[in-house]
Amino acid sequence: MSTTVTPDETTRPGAAPGTDSSAGPAAEGGAGTLPVLAVDLVTAPSLLEGLAPLARGLEDAGIGALTLSDGGLHPIHVAAHLAPLTRGIGLLPRTDAIYVEPFHLATQLMSLDHISHGRAGWLLQAETDPSAAEAVGREVLGLEATAREAADVLEAARTIWGTWAPDAVVRDTERGVYVDASRLQYADVEAETFSVRGPAITPRSPQGLLPVLVADTDSAAAGERVRGELADGRVLDLDVSGGARAEELAAKIAAALEQAGAGPSVDAEQVRLVRLVGLDLEADPLGTVRQLADELRSRGLIAPAPAASDASDAASASASVPASGRTLRDLLGLPETPFRLDPSRRADRARLTSEENA
């Protein structure tokens, strides 16, 4: 079926109707962008009280993003807690794509993007721990099935994120109309182990499609299709639990960037994020990070820090732009993701008969 295209809804050749063809590592405009420096924080309940001051301190120290790994508190919930307390830093919960409800996962991430004003991303994890399957009453998947499921959930999430047009919410009080149903579309996802009708219960978020990255530690379980075709890039993991030696870390980053540039699939292997894992929170973490960030930037290995802004800037930020003025997609060098309407999936057609839909 043909796709209706308005001036702001262009479809690149080969793109499927109703999808964002700019998604994924093959998108234009990202090659050559320096990776963003990130710190991984474990969401342990014992750390919660000091987590917000630490996040703000890391932001001031020049860190571009935080990844949140599960330490007892759900990473998305902790990211939501930090969103209004930070200004320009990216927030990427590392969370499972396998033993979850894809619709709820997608809408949770959309909500995080709203409250962070476009600073949310998803560090995709493909859980292989049998206890995760037991917790939700599912059979444990093998590695091949896990990889297929991760790809299906990622594609479903992107489809759900693209079910609302930016102008779908009209708030017409005179007519008593909140949303224009013709600017919504069903997801209509039929995957191997699940289906999603849609559309989302959350209006389109500031970034449209959130950046989805795969860390080195999750690469094998996520599978070749996710890490090489569907994800927006790679996260280079650097273990600093034994100390953050700038010379050693710089060599690893330089080697990864050189490898990505020399490979046949430059975009598929592009390092979008450099993640410091195992940072010692007891031994001046802010001083360590600031010194390391300055050294790596002086060598031209990581992207500049998000623009500094004061508290008044954060308070006055619009619903679609973070206080720094740049979304996480901007920081990572990813292009914008325009909405694409597929008339066959339009939500207002649900009220029509089959003859009228033909």
N, C-alpha and C positions, 0 to 999 in steps of 0.2 A: 504494500500500500504506500502511496506517495506521502511525503512529509511536507507540511505547510511550513514555509520559511519566511519569517519576517525579517526586516533589516538587521535586527540585533540577534538573529537566530540562524547563523550561517552553519552549514553542514559541510565539512571537508569531504572530498571524494573518499569513498570506501567506508564512511561512518554509518553505523546502523541508525535508523530513525529512533529518536527518543533517547539517544545516548550522548555522552560528552566525549567526542573523539579526541579532545585534547588531553584526556586522562591518561595516566600511565607514563612509563619512562620514554615512550616514543614521542611524547609531546614536544613541540617546537619551543625553542627559547631557553631551554634549561642547560644545554651542554656548555661546559666551561665555567659554570658557576662554582665558586668556592663553597665547600661544605660549611655548615653552621656548627659551632661548638656547643655541645650539650653535656649536662651532668645527669646521671641516673640517680634517682632517689628511691629508696625502698620504703613502701608505705606501711611501716611498722607502727602499731598503735602507740608505742612508747615515744616515737618521734613526732607525733602529731602536734603537740603543743609548740614545738620549736620549728615546725616545718615552714610556716609562712614567713617568719623572719629570715630563715635560711634561704628561701626562694627569692625574697627581695634582695638579700645580700648577694646572691649569685647573679641576679640580674644586674645589679650595680657593678659587679666585678667583671662584666663583659660577656657573660654566658648568653647565648642566643636562644637556647631551648632547654627544657627539662623533660626527661622521660621519667615516668612513674611506674615502678615495678612492684608487683604484688608482694606485700609483706604482712598481710593480714587484713588491711583495709583495701577496698576495691579501688584500683588505680583511677577509674573514671570519677568516682566520688571525691577522691583526694584532689584530682585536677580541677573539679568543679569548685572545691573549697578554695583553691589557690587562685582561680581565675579573677575574681574581683579584687584580690589583694596584690596582684602584680599588674604591670603596665604594658610591656612590649615583648616579653619573653614567650616563646612557643611552649605549648603544653601537650605532650604526647603520652597518653597512658599506654602502657604495654599490656594488651589484654587479648584474651583468647578469641579465636574465630571458629572454634570447633564445637565445644559443648555449651553453646549459647543459643538463644533465639535471635536469628539474624535481624528481624524487624526491630526488636527492642534495642539491640546493640547499635543499629544504625541511628535510631532516634535519640539514644543517649549521647552519641557522639555529635549529632546535630545540635542538641541542647548545649553541650559543652562549647561548641563553636559560637553559639549565640551569646552565652554569658561571658566568653572571653573576647568577644568582638572580633572574631576571625583569627584566633591564635591557636586553634585546636588541630591536632593531627592524631593519627592512629599508628602506633607501633604494633604491627600485626604479629601475634603469637599463635602458633599452632600447637595446642596442648597435647602432650603425649603421656601424661601421668594418668594411670588407670583410675586413680581416686577422683579425678575430674569427671570422668564418665560415670562413675558410680554415684557421684553427688547428684546427678540429674537423671539417673535411671536409664542410661544409654549403654549400648555395647561399646567396648573399646575398639577404636578403629585402627587398622594397620597403617603403615606409613604411606602407602599409595592412596588409600582411601582418605587419610588425613589431608594429604596434599590436594586431592580433588575437592574435598569439603572446604578447605581454606580458599581455594580459587572461587568456588561457588558463592561463598559467603561474602567475599570481597566484591564480586560482581553484583551481588544482590544489594549490598550496602550502597554502592554507587548508584544503582538504579533507583533505590528508595530516596537517596539524597537529591535525585533529579526529578522528583515527582511534583514539586511546586515551582511555578514560575515566580520570579522576583516580584511581580506585580499582582500575584494571586489574591493577596489580602487587600480588600477595597474599603472596608469599614464604612459602608454607605448606610448611615443611620436613618435617612429618609425612607429608603426602600426596605430597611431591615435586613440588609445583606452584608455579611462579614467577609465572605470569600467568593470569588468568581470561579465557579466550578469548571468553566471552560479553560482555565489556566492551571488546572491540576490534571495529573494523569496517573493511571494505575501503574503499579510496578509490574504485575503479571509475571513474576519469576517462577519458573518451574525447574527446580534443581533435582539432583539425584535423591536427596534425603529430605527435602523440604520444599515448600512453596510459599510465596508471599504475594498477596493480592495488592495491598497498598491502597491509596497513596499514604505517605507519611502522615503522622498526626502532628508534626511540627513544621511550621513554614520553612521555606528555603533559608539555609543559614548563610552567614556573610560570605564564606568562601565557595558556596555551592558544593563542590566536591572537596572534602577534606584530604590533605596529603596522607597517603598511606605508605609507610616505610617498613622495611624488614631489616632487623638487626642481624649481625653475623651469627649471634648465638641461636637465632631462630631460623636461620636460612635453610638448613637441611630439612626440618620438619615442615616448613611452609611449602616446599616443593619448587621445582624448576619454573612452573608456569607463573606462580605468584612472584617469585623473586626476579625472574627474567623478563616477564611480559606485562604483568598487571600492576605491580607495585610502582610507586613513583620514584623509587631509588633505594639505595643501600645505606645502612647505618654501620659505620666502622666502629667496632667496640675496642676500646683501649683500657686494659686493666691497670688501674693505678693503686691497687690495694697495697702493693709493695713499695709505693713511692712514685711521685710524678716527675720523672726525669725528662726534661724538655727535649734534650738531644735525641733520646731513644724514641719518644713519641713522635717527634718531627720526622724521623726517618720512616716510621711506619706509615704516617699520613702521606708522605711524599711517594712512597712505594705504591700505596693504594691508588693515589691519583694518577700515577704514571701507568699502572696496570689498566685502569679504567679507560684512559686515553688511548692506549695502544690496542685494546681489544676490538673485535669485529662489531660488537654491539655496545657502542660508547654509552648511550643513554641508559641501557638496561643495567649497566654495571656502575653507573655514576654514584659516587659517594655524596649523599645529600647532607648527612649528619655525621659528625665525629663525636662519639659518646664516651665520656669518662665514667668507667664503672668501678665501684669499690672505693670511692673517695673516703678518706679517713675524716669523719666528722668531729673527731676529738682533737685534732692537731691543726688548728687554724685553716679550715677548708677554704675560707674566703681568700686569705692571703695566697694560698697555694694556687687556687684557680686564677686569681687575678694575674699573678706572675706568669703562669703557664699560658693564659690567653694572650697576654701581651707579647710573649716570646713567639708563639705560633703565628700571630698576626704579622709580626715584624718579618717573618720568613715568607709571608704570602701564602700560607697554607690553609687558613680558615677565613670565613667571611667576616666583615666588620660587625661589631656588636649592634643590636637594634638601637635606633636613636634614643638618647636619654630623654625623659620627660618627667615633669614633677607631678605631684599628687593631683593638682588642679587639672592638669591635662587628662589624667586618667578619669577623673570624675566627669569631665565634659565630653569624653569620647562618644562618637555616634554609635548607633546600633550596629553598624557594618564596618567600622574602622577602629582598630586598636589605638591606644594612646600614642604609640610610636608612629602611627600612620601607615604601617605595613602589616599585611596579614602574614600568616605562616607560609602560605604559598609564595608570597613575595620574597620572604627571607630565603626560601629554599630554591629560588630561581624557577619556579613552576608558573606556567601561564594561567590566566584566568579561565574559568570554565563556564561558558555561556549556556543558558538554558535551551533545551531543544525539545520542541513539542511534537509528539507523535499523535496525529488525529485518531488513530485506531485505539489509543489508550486513554483518550480524554475522559475525565471523570464525569462530565455532564452527559455523556452518551449512555451512562448507566440507566438514565430515566427513559430512554427511548426503546421502542420495540425492535425486534431483530430486523424487520423490514425497513424501519427508519435508519437503522445502523448500517444497512447494506450500502 
